Amino acid sequence: MNRKTVFIVEDDDYLARSMSEEVSELGCKCVVFGDCKRILFHRGVPPDFVIADLFVPLGSDGPVVRGLAQTRYAGKGVSLLREARRKWPKSRLILMTGLPSEDAHEWCKQNQVAYVLKPIGRDAIERMLQLRRLRAFVVHGRNTKARAKAVAALKAAGIDPVVLMKQSNRGQTVIEKFERIADSCDCAVVVWSPDDFGGLARAPRSNESRVRQNVLFELGYFYGALRRRSGRVVVLESGETEIPSDLAGIARLDATKPLDDIAAELRNELRHLIA
């Protein structure tokens, strides 16, 4: 079995070394480059994966390097990966950054490039190198049919669903168990179903359909932990409910559609994680 070759473009020596060690321990061959010029002038067998930092330095001057500098993106990683795709069309590309960029994230979505936020642990590296499937935490309320449909749609999309109640407790409290399982997941899919009622305390007739409070809590947790702009939180609406205005910017899908349609839309929304 041929070892996969991974090119890492990162000027932070500590991060480059730690990633290289993780990649090597996973059975892959790793080559580290400190700037754009070194990788673009590399000669040899094309890599299976190219992982580049968004703010990687250009390196010394030259026609190719000057071309990379002429970009509207804050960092040069996007331009570098664009050149890498021309040079190695079959290589899988991954953009990593510690400073989220909406423009770069959108470019990744449109060009089937994986987008990963630092710090990058072993789980993330395994997923990037396609050594395991994407894991999605399923946030849900009382609607078991809506939950089952979300789980089935994720499986159909090639994503592993993770339901908290089906995981072992290991002697932990509910919140400890939630944090442990949540931290092992790459994204969250929230089943937004009308399970409760709520309204103004002085206007009881103003009650409207709402999701369970635990759903709001868990959504808020992932909203902060995964960062809203990372495109790693998706809401599946399974009925008419009151929608908090703070949800602007989070992807919302219609869960009443046929299963195959939901699976296709989930795959599309999360493809920047599994490109």
ABEGO torsion letter per residue (X at the ends): XBBBBBBBBBABAAAAAAAAAAAAAAGBBBBBBABAAAAAABBEBBBABBBBBAABBAEBBEAAAAAAABBABABAAAAAAAAAAAABAABBBBBBBABBBAAAAAAAAAAGBBBBBOBBBAAAAAAAAGABBBBBBBBBBABAAAAAAAAAAAAAAGBBBBBAAABBAGGBBAAAAAAAAAAABABBBBBBBBABBBBBAABAAABBBBBBAAAAAAAAAAAAAAEAAAGABBBBBAEBBBBBAAABGBBBBBAABBAAAAAAAAAAAAAAAAX
